[in-house]
Amino acid sequence: MPEVNNPRPEKPGQPRSGGPNMKMSRGIFSWLVFFGLALGLLVVLQRQWQAKETIRIDEFNKYVQNKEVDEITLHGDKISGHRRLTQPNQEGSKPNFQVSYPPNAIDSAFIKDLSKRLP
């Protein structure tokens, strides 16, 4: 008895629609999406693992004056950055820091002065 589900009989030598090539490409695409999402998750978790120590403005100025600051990033009224630890095993000190300034305290004059004082 002929198959009822297949209205068109297949001819030998013709590729079937939705054959192995289609399934293989969907499989590869799925793995690429999976690896992309996994990589994105790792990046987000890595940023959270690098805890930042919240410091006061006078501590930040002391770090800048002693040339202990390697790099900074401005985020509105906050400055985050990385500093060199002067002693290798400073208890409780973290190299990543964040300092909050009052609103509108970080202006072009402040940035110009800070860039002169940083290495």
C-alpha positions as CSV (number, residue, x, y, z in Angstrom):
1,M,0.0,0.0,0.0
2,P,1.5,3.4,-0.9
3,E,2.3,5.9,1.8
4,V,-0.5,8.5,2.3
5,N,1.7,11.1,4.1
6,N,4.0,11.7,1.1
7,P,1.9,13.3,-1.8
8,R,5.0,13.6,-4.1
9,P,7.1,10.6,-4.7
10,E,10.8,11.1,-4.4
11,K,13.0,10.7,-7.4
12,P,16.3,9.0,-7.0
13,G,19.3,11.5,-7.0
14,Q,17.3,14.5,-5.9
15,P,18.0,16.0,-2.5
16,R,15.2,15.8,0.0
17,S,13.9,19.0,1.4
18,G,14.9,19.3,5.0
19,G,17.5,16.6,4.6
20,P,20.7,16.1,6.5
21,N,22.3,19.4,5.2
22,M,19.4,21.4,6.8
23,K,19.6,19.6,10.1
24,M,23.4,19.9,10.2
25,S,23.3,23.7,9.6
26,R,20.6,24.1,12.3
27,G,22.8,22.0,14.7
28,I,25.9,24.1,14.0
29,F,23.9,27.4,14.4
30,S,22.5,26.1,17.7
31,W,26.0,25.4,19.0
32,L,27.3,28.8,17.9
33,V,24.4,30.5,19.7
34,F,25.0,28.4,22.8
35,F,28.8,29.3,22.8
36,G,28.0,32.9,22.2
37,L,25.6,33.1,25.2
38,A,28.0,31.1,27.4
39,L,30.8,33.6,26.5
40,G,28.6,36.5,27.3
41,L,27.7,35.0,30.7
42,L,31.3,34.5,31.5
43,V,32.1,38.2,30.7
44,V,29.3,39.4,32.9
45,L,30.3,37.1,35.8
46,Q,34.0,38.1,35.5
47,R,33.1,41.8,35.9
48,Q,31.1,41.0,39.0
49,W,33.9,38.9,40.5
50,Q,36.3,41.8,40.3
51,A,35.0,43.5,43.3
52,K,35.6,47.2,43.7
53,E,36.5,48.9,46.9
54,T,34.5,52.1,47.6
55,I,37.0,54.7,48.7
56,R,36.6,58.3,49.9
57,I,37.6,61.3,47.8
58,D,40.6,62.1,50.0
59,E,41.9,58.5,49.6
60,F,41.6,58.8,45.8
61,N,43.5,62.1,45.9
62,K,46.2,60.4,48.0
63,Y,46.5,57.5,45.5
64,V,46.8,60.0,42.6
65,Q,49.4,62.0,44.4
66,N,51.5,58.9,45.2
67,K,51.1,57.8,41.6
68,E,49.5,54.5,42.6
69,V,46.6,54.8,40.1
70,D,47.2,52.9,36.8
71,E,43.9,53.7,35.0
72,I,40.6,55.3,35.6
73,T,37.1,55.3,34.0
74,L,34.6,58.1,34.4
75,H,30.9,57.1,34.9
76,G,28.9,60.3,35.4
77,D,29.7,61.4,39.0
78,K,31.7,58.2,39.7
79,I,35.3,57.3,39.0
80,S,36.4,53.7,38.9
81,G,39.8,52.4,38.3
82,H,42.7,50.2,39.1
83,R,45.6,51.0,41.4
84,R,49.0,49.5,42.0
85,L,49.4,48.0,45.5
86,T,52.6,49.4,47.0
87,Q,53.1,46.3,49.2
88,P,52.3,42.9,47.6
89,N,50.2,41.5,50.5
90,Q,48.2,44.4,51.8
91,E,45.5,43.0,54.0
92,G,42.0,43.9,52.9
93,S,43.1,46.1,50.0
94,K,41.7,45.5,46.6
95,P,43.3,46.9,43.4
96,N,40.0,47.9,41.9
97,F,38.3,51.0,43.4
98,Q,35.4,53.3,43.0
99,V,34.9,56.8,44.3
100,S,31.7,58.9,44.2
101,Y,31.8,62.6,43.7
102,P,29.0,65.1,44.4
103,P,26.8,65.9,41.4
104,N,28.4,68.2,38.8
105,A,31.8,68.1,40.6
106,I,33.4,66.3,37.7
107,D,33.7,68.9,35.0
108,S,36.2,69.7,32.2
109,A,38.5,71.6,34.6
110,F,38.6,68.6,37.0
111,I,39.3,66.2,34.2
112,K,42.1,68.5,32.9
113,D,43.7,68.7,36.3
114,L,43.4,65.0,36.9
115,S,44.9,64.1,33.6
116,K,48.0,66.2,34.4
117,R,48.4,64.4,37.7
118,L,48.1,60.9,36.4
119,P,51.0,59.1,34.7
